[in-house]
Amino acid sequence: MALCSVLRASPRRSFWSRCTALTSSPSAQHKLAARFSTSGPPWRPSVALDDWVRREAKPISLRQLTFFGRTLTESRLLSSANYVRTELPTRIAHRLRDMQTLPYNVVTNKHFSHVHELYYGAFERFRRVQEILTLDDNDRFCKIVKETLREHLTVIPRLAIGVLEVQDKMAPEKTDKFMMTLLRSRISRRVIAEQHLALTETFHSPWHFPDAKASHDPNSEFVGEIFLHCNAKEVVEGCANAIKNLMQEAYGESTQLPEIKIEGHFDATFPYILSHLEYIIGELLRNSIQAVIEQRKPKDATPPPIEVLICETAQHVMFRISDQGGGIPRDILPHLWSFSKGPRKDIRLRNLHRVPKLAATMQELRSEHPHEDKHFAQEEKGHSTHDSSLSRLTSRPPNLRLGVGLPMSRIYAEYWAGSLEIHSLEGYGVDAFLQISKLGNKNEQLTTRAIMDAV
């Protein structure tokens, strides 16, 4: 029977699984791989992927990550390494399966194809790592992890561009669901990978000894990448200074910037991954400051202040950021949380092509001179990060609107069981409400299985 006839006869099965059924001989596999090598991701046998897709991911909480790293011994470090060694290929396998069940004319988009190849390469790399039994084994594993993290810095802009380019080939609701699942999974992988890298650096630090107590650590407010006493007021102030510096560079030193008034519970503290919170607060403040500057008439008038209210409860810390920047335009408001819908596709595509790498961190809002930015909480606390998604990669001037800031911020907020809501008052301004779980006892919110059945 002809290849196309067999494919048409199995409409409910994914493209890759139907190809697998047709290619029992090596010659057939070679022909099929050659046929699609120029139009999309190359076909590969799915046995190994099927084995890993059957496994469940094991979500973890900030409290568990903190407890694990507080009394760091060689045994605990090796246990962490083996957890990451098995979790990374498991989580990647589910996302590969999701990609493989997309319509063929979607997955052959060059940007989706690029991401698929990065994921498949990482999957093959990690699944072949043997059990980690010694510190030398762990060091070699960490080198693989670091290289993979750097390679994958192109994922977010590539996905965002791909989503915009396939608007007419897939329902927007399905595209957004797919995008959010992939990005949430990406965050989860970077969290466990970067936490393990940070723990390894801690273990090798001169001050550290096996069975050492946390008090021996000169940076004991950090356990790996987790900041134990994240102060809400200090984070807002640090982000505000960063954004103001950026706006001053973009609009000129003479431009009057709105005052940022902070009120409420100044002593609210909680454990959190600092870069996640900085990214969210930074995006919200940047939107507000930029809106106020561009809305102000006449231009020499004193801009109205931006008010930040911090409210602490038994289980949550809440931020309300209120501006008088005129509100969100009516044509954008319905598509505020969408990656694929909206009226400014062409502008977003042009801008995304100017950002070849994107880690989605607060550091990407910094100026071109990172040594001049002394306001970041991590630097103030003496905490240095490795070359990863926590490092500065590229600046984003105010006119570089990517259209992914708010949906990415919501994904970050919801990742640790928080929330982000935006209320726009047309002609007046915007209220943004961010809620953070302050106890650190909520598991990461991720899709633990492939969202579509490919069998």
N, C-alpha and C positions, 0 to 999 in steps of 0.2 A: 504494500500500500504506500502511496506517496506520502512524504513527510507532512505536507500541508493538510492532507486528508485526515491523518491521524490527529494532528493538532486541533482541527476543527471538530473532531469527534469527541474531544474531551474538554468541553468548555469550562467545567468547574474546577479544573486542576490548574495550578500555576504554570507559567511558561517553563520554569526551570524543572519542575517535577515531571512535566510531560516529556521534556527533552531527556530526562534521566531514564524514563521508561523506554525510550526509543534507542538508547545508546548502550546496549549491553556489550558490544564489541569495541576494542580499541580503535579500529578503523572508523567506525561510526562516530565515536567520540571526537576523533581528530577532524572529520569532515564537518561536524556540527560546530565545533569550536572555531574552525577556520571561516565558516560561513558568517558568523556573527562577530568576528574579531574586530571588524572596522566600524560596526554600528552600535556597539554597546559593550557592557562588561562581558568578558569571555566566559563561556560556560565551563563549569568545573563539576566533577562528581560531588554529590551532595551527602554522601554517607557520613563523613566527619561532622558536617554541619548539622545533620539530623540528630546525631548523638548528643550534641551540645544543646540543641533547641529543646530536647526533652528535659533538660535540667531546669530547675527553678532558681532564679536569682534569690539571694538572701539579703534583704534590706537591713540596714543598720541605722542606729540613731546617733546623734551627737554625744549623748551621754555614754553610749557604749564605746564610741571612738575615744572619748576623753578618758574613761576608766581604763581602757586598754593601754593607753600611752602614759598614764600617770606614774606607774611603777614599771619602767621599761627595762626588761632583761633580755638577754640573748634569746631565750626560749620564746618570749612574747614577740620579739621582733621577727623570728622565723615563722611563728604562727601567723603573724600579720602578712608576711610575704606569701605564704601558701594560700591564705584567704584571697588576697589580690590575684594570685596566680590562677586560681580557679574561677573567680568572679568575673574577671575581665573577659575571657573568651565566652563565658556563658551569656553575659549581657550583650556583647557584640553579636553573638550568634542570633539572638532574638531580633535584633535590629536588621541584620542581614536578611533574615527570613521575611521581615516586613518589606524590605526593599525589593526582594525578589517576587513579591506578590503584587507589585504595582503594575499598571498597564504597561505593555512593552514599549509603547511610544513615549512613556514617561521615563522609564528606567534607562532608555537609550539617550536621554538628554545628557550632553557631555558633562554637566555639572553633577548630576546624580550619579553618572557612571564613575566620575572621579572619586566621589565619596564612597561608592560601593567598593572600588578597588582599594582605597585606603583602609576601609573596614575589613575587607577580606584579608589583606596583607597582615593587619594587626591580629586578626583571628588566628591565622596560620602561625604567626610568630608566637603568640601566647600559649596556644594549645599544645605546642611542642616543648614548652619549658617543663623540665622534670621537677620532681619534688625538691624543694629547697631545704637542704640539710645543714649547711654551714654558712658562716658570714660571707665567705668568698662567693658562694652560690648566690646569696642575696645581693651582693654588690654587682654581680654580672646581670642579675635580673633587673636591678634598678637602672642600669645603663640602658637596657632594652626599653624600659618604661619611659625614661626621659626622652629617648629618641622618638618613640611613638607619639608622645605628647606634643613634641615640636612639629612632627609631620602633620598632625591633625589640626593645627591652627588654621588651616584653610577650610575646615569643614563648615563653619557657620556661614561665611559669605557665599560659599559654593551652594549650600542648601538654599539660602535665601534667593540667590539668583535663579537657581533651578526652579524653585516654586513659582516665581514670577513668570518664567518662560513657558511653563506648562499649564498656565491658567485655563486654556481652552481644551485641555486634554483630560482633565480630572475635576470632579466636583470640588469646589472650594472648601466645603466642610471636611471632606476626606483628606484634602491636602493639608489643611491646618492641623487635623488630628494626627496625621503622619508626622508632620514637622514638629509638633509639640512633643510627641512620643520620642522622636529621635533626639531632640535637644535635652529633654529631661534625662534620658539615658546617658547622653554625653556628659552632663553635669555629674551624674552618679559615678561614672567611671573616673572622671578627673578627681572627684572628691576622694575616693578610696586610693587612687594611685598617688595623688599628691600628698595625702596624709601619710602613706607608707614611706614615700621619699623623705618627708620631713622627719618622721620618726627615725629613719636610718641616719639622717644627718645628725639628729640629736644623739643617737647612740654612739656615733663616731666623734662627737664633740670632745674637746680636751677636758671639760669639767665633768663629763659623765662617766660613771662607773656602774657596772652591773649591780642591780638591786639598790641603786641610788634613790633617795627620796626626792620628791618634786621640788622641795625647798632648796636643794643644791643647785637647781637650774637658775642662772641669772635672769633668764627670760621665762620664769615659771608661770607667767600669765598665759603663755601659749603651751598647748599640748599638740605638737605637730602644727597643723594649720588652724587649729581651733583656738580662738581667743576666749579665755574663760570668763573674763570680766569686761565684756564689750559694753561700753557706756554709751547710751543712746545720744546724749547731748554732744559728747566728744566726736562721735561719728558724723553727726549733722554738721558740726562746726568744721571738721576736716574736709568734708565733701564741699561745703559752701565755699571755703577758701580755694579749693582746687578749681571749682567752676568759675568763681570770680576771676581768678588769674587767666583762665582760658578765654572768658568773655572780654576781659580787658585787652588781651592780645588781638582778639578778632575785631572788636569794634573801636579800639583806640583807647589810649590812657585817659582821654578827656571824657569818655562816656560815663555818665552817672549810672551806677548799678543799684538795684533795689536793695534796701536793708533786709537782712534775714533775721526776723525776731523769733527767738526760741522761748517757749513757755512750757510749763507743766512739771513733770517729775524729772528733775535733772539728775537724780541719783539712780535712775533705772539702769540696771546692768543684767547681763545674761550671757550664756555661752553661745558663740556663733562663729561661723567661718566669715572672717571680717570682710574679705573681698566680695562675698555675695551681698552683704548688706550695703557696702560702699557702692557697688554697682547700681543697686536699686535706688538708693537715696540720691546718688549722683545723677542718674537719668531723670528722676522726678524734679530735682532742683534745676537741672539744666533746662528742662522744658519750661519750667516756671519763669526763670530769669530771662530766658530768651524771649518768651511770649511778652513779658512786661516791657522789655526794651523795645521790641518791634511794635508794640501796641501804643506806646506813649506818644501823645500829641499835645502840645508841640514837643519837639525833641529835646528842648532844654528844660522841660518841666521836671520837677522832682518825681522820680518813679515811686509808685505805691509800694509798701513793704510786702515781703512774702512772710507769712506767719507759719511757724512750725510748732505744733502742739504735741508734746510727748505725754502719753498716759500709760501708767503701769497698773496692771491688775495682778491677781494671784497667779495667773497662768500665761498672761500675754503682755507684750509691750506694743502699744499702738502709736503710729505717727500720722498726724494729719497735716498735710502741706497745702496751704491755701494761697492762691495768687489772684491778682486782678489783671490778668493778661488778656482778657476779652473772650475767654472760653475756647473750646475746640471747634474749628470750622465744621459746618453742618455736613459737608460732603465726606469728611473724614471720620466723624464720630461713630457711625454704624460699623466701621471696619477697624476700630481702634486696636483690637486684640488679634487681628488676622495677619498672617504672613503673606497670604495670597490675594487678598481683596483690597481694593482701595483705588482712588482716582489718580494717583501719582506714580504709576508703574514705571514710566520712562525715566523719571528723575531718580527713583530709587535704584533702578538698574544701573544707571550711569554712576551713581555714588558708590554702590556696592562693588563695582569693578575697580574703584579706587582704593578698596580695602582688601588686599589679597589675603591678609591674615586678621583674624578677629577672635579674641579669647573671651570677650564679654566680661571685662573686669573694669573696676573703677580706674585702674591705671591707664586705660586707653583714653581717658578724658584729660590726661595730663598734657603739659606743654611739651615742646620739642627739647626742653632742657630739664630732664628729670632730676638732676642734682640740685636744682633750685627749688624743688617742691618739698618743703620740710614739714608739711602739714598732715601728711598721711599717718594714720594711727599706727600702722605697722612700723614705720620708721621712728616715730616718736617713742614707741615701746622697745626699740632696739631689735625688732624681729626682722630678719632678712629672709627673703624667699629665694628659691632656686629658679632657674630659667624654665618657667612653666607658664601656665595660664595666669599665674599671679604676678608675672613680670610685665613691665610696660612694653607694648609691641608697636603701637601706632597711635598718634594723636588724632582726635576727631574735631576739626573746627566746626563752629556752629552751623555753617551752611552745608555741612556734609550730613544731610538727613538720610538715614538708612531705612527707616520704617520698621526697624526690628527692636528698638529700645524698650517700648512698653510691653509688647508680648514677651520678650526675653525677661524683663523685670518680673512679670507675673509668674513665669515659670520658676525663676529663682525664689520668689516669695512662697509659692506653693510647694516647693521642693521639700522644705522642712515643716510642712503642714501650716503655713501661714496663708495670707491672702493679700490681694491688692485690688482696690476698686477706684475708679475715677468717676467723679460727678462734675459735669460741665454746666455752667450757667451761662447761656449764650449772651454775649454782649458784656459780660462782667468778668468771669474768671473760672478757675477750676479748683476743686477740692480733691486731693488724692489721699486715700486711706490705706495705710500699710499696717498689717497686723503680723507680729512675730511671736512664735511660741518661745517663752522665756525659760522653760524648764529643760529643754534639750532632750526630752524623753520621747519625742515623736520620730517614728521611723521615716526615712527618706521616702518620698512619694514617687514611685516609679512603676512603670508597666513591667511586671516580672515575666510575662510571656509575650510571644509574638502576637500582635494585635489582629492578625489575619491568619487563617489556616491555609498553609501551602501544600498540604498533603492530599 
